[in-house]
Amino acid sequence: MSISRFNSRAGARAPGLDLASRGWLRALTATGLGDVHFHDLRHTGNTLAATGGATTRELMQRMGHSSVRAALVYQHLVNGRDHEIADYVDGQIRKVKRPPRGPSGT
C-alpha cells in the first residue's frame, strides 16, 4: 500500500501514519479483502448513499464538497435505476383491476 499521498505539505510523513497503515494492512489480510485502498471505503459509502436516494446536497455534505461535480458522479451511478423504477410502476398499474366494460365499450 502506497502512503505517499498522505505526506505533509513539507514532504514529511504524517505522525502515526505507519501505525495506521500497518493496521489497515492487517485488517485486509485478516478479512481476505486483498488490494482494497482505504479511500475505496469513501467511494463505497457515497455510492450506497446515492443508491439509497441521497440528494445532490446530501452527497455534497457527506463528502465535504462545495461544488456539485463530485456528487453528480455518484448520482449518475444510480441512473440505471430508471428501468427498475419503470418496472415497479408498470407492476403497480397492472395490479389495478379495470372495471368491466359495457357492450358499448363505456
Residue pairs with C-beta under 8 A, 6 or more apart in sequence:
1 21
1 24
1 25
1 37
3 13
3 17
3 18
3 21
6 13
6 14
6 17
7 13
7 14
8 14
24 38
27 33
28 34
28 35
28 36
42 63
45 62
46 59
46 62
46 63
46 74
47 74
47 77
49 58
49 59
49 62
49 74
50 59
50 74
50 75
50 77
50 78
51 77
51 78
51 81
54 62
54 74
56 68
56 71
56 72
56 75
57 71
59 70
59 71
59 74
59 75
60 66
60 67
60 68
60 70
60 71
63 70
63 71
65 71
